[in-house]
Amino acid sequence: MVQTILAIYLFILVGSFLLERWLDLKNLRHSVPELPEELQGIYDENEYRRSQLYKKENTRFSFISSSFSLLLMTGAILLGVFGMLDRFLTGHLDSYYLVVLLFFGILGFVSDLLSTPFEAWDTFKIEERYGFNKTTSRTFVTDKLKGWLVMVIIGGGILLLLTWLYQATGRWFWLLAWGAITLFSLVMNLFYSNLIVPLFNKQTPLEDGPLRDAIEAFAKKAGYHLKNIYVIDGSKRSSKANAYFTGLGPKKRIVLYDTLITDLDTEEIVAVLAHEIGHYKKKHTLWGLLTGIVQTGIMLYLFSLFVAVPELSQALGADGASFHIGLIAFTILYSPLSMLLGIAGNMFSRRNEYQADAYAAENYRSEPLVSGLKKLNKNSLGNLTPHPLYVFFHYSHPPLLQRIRALNKPLTAENRPSAANKR
């Protein structure tokens, strides 16, 4: 039985790796003889060649880094590393909670150290070569140290809580853990920008001027109560641009990357934010939060059924049923279901993006949104011709061509904002 479960672990890991590499290869080789009219003019010949080289280099790098991760994980399983570490810690420590903390702490620290050269190569070689990297070596190191600190405090705290709940409540563990994680998610949604972001980036209120006036005027017209507009110094790490909404209720805020303000004109920025307000009006953020909560509950319930099965932990080298090694075993077994849920989530996300685009087109204008999307794609060397299968598996946003074509279509009853959303 243990050997069968071990074979299942390896099959899932290798099968997932082969599927991802197959999708990467199809995406890499997918091209069209001539770009559609809607995509003409985004790149000149040299820029288009650079975008293809960028895609090729990232695909090659993904193959190397994922191959290393696969070898590391399969080696750890076959050599019984998890069981050996567990026996070593159990033999030297009296507190089970300390065993769990150090078990995951050591594994996480070693894993992160081994992945750091790949992160550095991606940042200082690939991103640098194509003109995106703005990260200094000092920022890279301090980000790494701050990331470890956050993981020790937040990750360690959650791990301790889950371990205590499992030890104290047994079969009701999943329900209480679900409530605790849901509460934590809500708190993070409310205070993430106040507590976590300042550790890594500086946020400053958008200064008075034409851009702020234009944003506030549209928000007022759309019936969106807005008082918090911030600019984040994304340029300290990358030249790529972004914008996002965060928070709930009175804590919601718009965050603009300084690179976005540099790359787009005022009308294009307002159009991008109109799209984001469309998500709010359509309640996409709320539904996303609720869906995540439901998925977490399902995952924890399934985990509560599997964690007490001794063979699952024994296949990873443990002597019997183990909460912490069982968590690793369940993570492997859950990954196929996680992939299916991810595909479903991406499908709904792409649908939501079309709806938010339609909202921006009707309540603002489609032309500046199209031109803004083109600029963002160009400035990040985005792939204009992704393979449909790769999009199906991985894209949370529709490809640029599909978004432009949808925006150029006349509005229909299906994508027209409801009367309630116009108020």
C-alpha positions in Angstrom: 0.0 0.0 0.0 2.8 2.4 0.9 4.7 1.7 -2.3 1.5 2.3 -4.3 0.9 5.7 -2.7 4.6 6.5 -3.3 4.1 5.7 -7.0 1.0 7.9 -7.0 3.0 10.9 -5.6 5.7 10.5 -8.2 3.1 10.1 -11.0 1.4 13.3 -10.0 4.7 15.2 -9.8 6.1 14.0 -13.0 2.7 14.1 -14.8 2.2 17.7 -13.8 5.7 18.6 -14.9 5.3 17.0 -18.3 1.9 18.7 -18.9 3.3 22.1 -18.1 6.3 21.6 -20.3 4.1 20.4 -23.2 1.9 23.5 -22.8 5.1 25.7 -22.7 6.3 24.1 -25.9 3.0 24.5 -27.7 2.9 28.1 -26.6 6.5 28.7 -27.7 5.9 27.3 -31.2 2.5 28.9 -31.8 2.7 31.8 -34.2 0.7 33.3 -37.0 1.9 34.1 -40.5 0.7 37.7 -40.2 -0.6 39.6 -37.2 -4.3 40.5 -37.3 -5.2 44.1 -38.2 -6.1 44.9 -34.6 -2.5 44.1 -33.5 -0.8 46.0 -36.3 1.5 48.8 -35.2 2.0 47.6 -31.5 5.5 46.4 -32.3 7.8 47.3 -35.1 9.8 44.5 -36.7 12.7 44.7 -34.1 10.3 45.0 -31.1 8.3 42.0 -32.3 11.5 40.0 -32.7 12.5 41.0 -29.1 9.1 39.9 -27.8 9.6 36.5 -29.4 13.1 36.2 -28.0 11.8 37.2 -24.5 9.1 34.5 -24.7 11.7 31.9 -25.8 14.2 32.8 -23.1 11.5 32.7 -20.4 10.3 29.3 -21.6 13.8 27.9 -21.6 14.4 29.3 -18.1 11.1 27.9 -16.8 12.1 24.4 -18.1 15.5 24.6 -16.3 14.0 25.9 -13.0 11.1 23.5 -12.9 13.3 20.6 -13.8 15.5 21.5 -10.8 12.4 21.7 -8.6 11.2 18.3 -9.8 14.5 16.7 -9.2 14.7 18.2 -5.7 11.2 17.1 -4.7 11.5 13.6 -6.1 14.9 13.2 -4.6 13.6 14.2 -1.2 10.7 11.7 -1.5 12.8 8.8 -2.7 15.6 9.4 -0.1 13.1 9.8 2.8 14.3 13.3 3.6 11.0 14.3 5.3 11.0 11.3 7.6 14.7 11.7 8.5 14.2 15.4 9.4 11.1 14.5 11.4 12.9 11.8 13.4 15.9 14.1 14.0 13.7 17.0 15.4 11.5 14.6 17.4 14.6 13.0 19.0 16.0 16.4 20.1 12.9 18.4 21.0 10.1 17.8 23.6 7.6 20.3 22.1 5.6 19.0 19.2 4.8 22.6 18.2 8.4 23.4 18.0 9.0 20.3 15.9 6.4 21.5 13.4 7.7 25.0 13.3 11.3 23.9 12.7 10.3 21.2 10.3 8.6 23.6 7.9 11.1 26.4 8.8 14.1 24.3 7.8 12.4 23.0 4.6 11.2 26.4 3.6 14.6 28.1 4.3 16.6 25.4 2.4 14.1 25.5 -0.5 14.3 29.3 -0.7 18.1 29.3 -0.6 18.2 26.8 -3.5 15.7 28.8 -5.5 17.5 32.1 -4.9 20.1 31.7 -7.7 17.2 31.2 -10.2 15.4 34.3 -8.9 18.6 36.3 -9.2 19.2 35.0 -12.7 15.7 35.9 -13.8 16.0 39.4 -12.2 19.5 40.4 -13.1 20.0 38.5 -16.3 16.8 38.0 -18.2 14.8 41.0 -17.0 17.9 43.2 -17.2 18.7 42.1 -20.7 15.3 43.2 -21.9 15.4 46.5 -20.0 12.8 45.7 -17.3 14.9 45.3 -14.2 15.3 48.2 -11.8 16.1 46.1 -8.7 19.5 46.7 -7.1 21.4 43.9 -5.4 20.6 45.7 -2.1 16.9 45.8 -2.7 17.0 42.1 -3.8 18.7 41.1 -0.5 16.5 43.2 1.7 13.3 42.0 0.0 14.5 38.4 0.7 15.1 39.2 4.3 11.8 41.0 4.8 10.1 38.1 3.0 11.6 35.6 5.5 10.5 37.9 8.4 6.9 38.0 7.1 6.8 34.3 6.6 8.2 33.6 10.1 5.6 35.9 11.7 2.5 35.3 9.6 3.3 31.8 8.3 4.6 30.6 11.6 1.6 32.0 13.4 -0.9 30.4 11.1 1.0 27.1 11.3 1.0 27.1 15.1 -2.8 27.9 15.1 -3.6 25.1 12.7 -1.5 22.6 14.6 -3.1 23.6 17.9 -6.6 23.3 16.4 -5.8 19.8 15.1 -4.3 18.6 18.4 -7.2 20.1 20.4 -10.3 19.4 18.3 -9.6 16.4 16.2 -12.5 15.9 13.7 -13.7 19.5 14.1 -10.3 20.8 13.1 -11.3 21.6 9.5 -14.3 23.7 10.5 -12.5 25.8 13.1 -9.5 26.2 10.8 -11.8 27.3 8.0 -13.2 30.0 10.3 -9.8 31.2 11.4 -8.4 31.4 7.8 -11.5 33.2 6.6 -11.1 35.8 9.4 -7.4 36.2 8.5 -8.3 36.6 4.8 -10.8 39.4 5.6 -8.3 41.2 7.9 -5.6 41.0 5.2 -8.1 42.4 2.6 -8.7 45.3 4.9 -5.2 46.1 6.1 -2.8 44.6 3.5 -1.9 48.0 2.1 -1.4 49.4 5.6 0.6 46.5 7.1 2.5 44.5 4.4 3.0 46.8 1.4 4.9 49.5 3.4 7.5 46.9 4.2 8.5 46.7 0.5 7.2 49.8 -1.2 6.5 53.4 -0.5 3.0 54.6 -1.1 2.2 58.3 -1.4 -1.2 60.0 -2.1 -1.6 61.0 -5.7 -0.9 64.8 -5.8 -3.5 67.3 -6.9 -3.6 67.9 -10.6 -5.3 67.0 -13.8 -4.9 63.2 -13.3 -6.5 63.2 -9.8 -9.2 65.5 -11.0 -10.0 63.2 -13.9 -10.1 60.1 -11.7 -12.3 61.7 -9.1 -14.6 63.1 -11.7 -15.2 59.7 -13.3 -15.5 58.0 -9.9 -18.2 60.5 -8.9 -20.0 60.0 -12.2 -19.9 56.2 -11.7 -21.2 56.5 -8.2 -18.0 55.0 -6.7 -17.1 56.6 -3.4 -13.4 57.2 -3.6 -11.0 59.2 -1.4 -7.8 57.0 -1.3 -5.7 57.2 -4.5 -2.1 56.2 -4.0 1.1 56.0 -6.1 3.4 53.1 -5.4 7.1 53.2 -6.3 7.0 50.1 -8.6 9.9 51.6 -10.6 12.4 50.6 -7.9 12.1 47.0 -9.0 10.7 47.0 -12.6 9.8 49.2 -15.5 6.6 47.2 -16.0 3.4 49.0 -15.1 0.3 48.1 -13.1 -2.6 49.4 -11.1 -4.9 47.7 -8.7 -7.8 48.1 -6.2 -7.4 46.8 -2.7 -9.3 46.8 0.6 -13.0 46.6 1.4 -15.6 49.2 2.4 -14.0 52.3 3.8 -10.5 50.7 3.5 -10.7 50.4 -0.3 -8.1 52.3 -2.3 -6.7 52.7 -5.8 -3.0 52.1 -6.2 -1.2 53.3 -9.3 2.3 52.2 -10.2 4.5 55.2 -10.9 5.4 53.4 -14.1 1.8 53.4 -15.2 1.6 57.2 -14.8 4.7 57.5 -16.9 3.6 55.1 -19.7 0.0 56.1 -20.2 -1.7 59.4 -20.7 -4.5 60.7 -18.4 -7.4 59.3 -20.5 -5.8 55.9 -20.7 -5.2 55.8 -17.0 -8.8 56.7 -16.3 -10.0 54.1 -18.7 -7.9 51.4 -16.9 -9.4 52.5 -13.6 -12.9 52.5 -15.1 -12.2 48.9 -15.9 -11.3 48.3 -12.2 -14.4 50.1 -11.0 -16.3 47.8 -13.4 -15.0 44.9 -11.3 -16.3 46.6 -8.2 -19.7 47.4 -9.7 -20.1 43.9 -11.0 -19.1 42.5 -7.5 -16.3 40.5 -9.0 -14.0 41.1 -6.1 -16.6 40.0 -3.6 -17.5 36.9 -5.5 -13.8 36.1 -5.8 -13.4 36.4 -2.1 -16.4 34.2 -1.4 -15.2 31.6 -3.9 -11.8 31.5 -2.3 -13.4 31.0 1.1 -15.6 28.1 -0.2 -12.5 26.5 -1.9 -10.5 26.8 1.4 -13.3 25.1 3.3 -13.4 22.2 0.8 -9.7 21.8 0.9 -9.5 21.8 4.7 -12.4 19.2 4.9 -10.6 16.9 2.5 -7.3 17.4 4.4 -9.1 16.4 7.6 -10.1 13.1 5.9 -6.6 12.3 4.6 -4.3 13.5 7.4 -5.0 10.6 9.8 -4.2 7.9 7.2 -0.8 6.6 8.2 0.2 5.3 4.8 0.1 8.7 3.3 2.8 10.0 5.7 4.7 6.7 5.7 5.1 7.0 1.9 7.1 10.1 2.6 9.3 8.4 5.2 7.3 9.0 8.4 6.9 6.2 11.0 3.1 6.7 11.2 0.4 9.3 10.8 1.8 12.8 11.1 0.1 16.1 10.9 3.0 18.0 9.3 4.2 15.3 6.9 0.5 14.6 6.1 0.2 18.2 5.1 3.0 17.7 2.5 1.3 14.5 1.3 -2.0 16.1 1.0 -0.5 19.1 -1.0 0.8 16.6 -3.6 -2.5 14.7 -3.8 -4.6 17.8 -3.9 -2.6 19.4 -6.8 -4.6 17.8 -9.7 -7.9 19.1 -8.1 -6.2 22.4 -7.5 -5.3 22.6 -11.2 -8.9 21.9 -12.2 -10.1 24.6 -9.8 -7.5 26.9 -11.2 -8.8 26.3 -14.8 -12.4 27.0 -13.7 -11.2 30.1 -11.8 -9.4 31.4 -14.9 -12.5 30.9 -17.0 -14.6 33.0 -14.6 -11.8 35.5 -14.4 -11.6 36.0 -18.1 -15.4 36.4 -18.2 -15.2 39.0 -15.5 -12.5 40.9 -17.5 -14.7 41.1 -20.5 -17.5 42.5 -18.3 -15.2 45.0 -16.7 -14.0 46.1 -20.2 -17.6 46.5 -21.3 -18.4 48.6 -18.3 -15.4 50.9 -19.0 -16.4 51.1 -22.7 -20.0 52.2 -21.9 -19.3 54.4 -18.9 -16.1 56.0 -20.2 -14.8 55.2 -23.7 -13.3 52.1 -25.3 -10.7 53.9 -27.4 -8.4 55.0 -24.5 -8.7 51.6 -22.9 -7.7 49.9 -26.1 -4.7 52.2 -26.6 -3.7 51.8 -22.9 -3.8 48.0 -23.2 -1.7 48.1 -26.3 0.9 50.3 -24.6 1.0 48.1 -21.5 1.4 45.0 -23.7 4.1 46.6 -25.7 6.1 47.9 -22.7 6.1 44.5 -21.1 6.9 42.6 -24.4 3.7 40.7 -24.0 2.9 37.7 -26.2 0.5 38.7 -28.9 -0.2 35.1 -30.1 -0.5 32.8 -27.1 -1.7 29.2 -27.9 -5.4 28.7 -27.1 -4.6 25.7 -24.9 -2.1 27.7 -22.9 -4.6 30.5 -22.5 -7.2 27.9 -21.3 -4.9 26.6 -18.6 -3.1 29.7 -17.4 -4.6 33.0 -18.5 -6.7 34.9 -15.9 -7.1 37.7 -18.5 -8.2 37.2 -22.1 -5.4 37.7 -24.7 -5.0 41.2 -26.0 -6.6 40.4 -29.4 -9.7 39.0 -27.9 -10.1 42.0 -25.5 -9.7 44.5 -28.4 -12.3 42.6 -30.6 -14.7 42.5 -27.7 -14.3 46.2 -27.0 -14.8 47.0 -30.7 -18.2 45.1 -30.7 -21.4 47.1 -30.2 -22.6 46.8 -26.6 -25.3 44.1 -26.0 -27.7 43.4 -23.3 -25.3 40.7 -22.0 -22.4 43.0 -21.4 -24.2 46.2 -20.8 -24.0 47.4 -17.1 -27.2 47.0 -15.2 -29.3 50.0 -14.1 -28.3 49.3 -10.5 -24.6 49.5 -11.5 -25.2 52.9 -13.2 -26.4 54.5 -10.1 
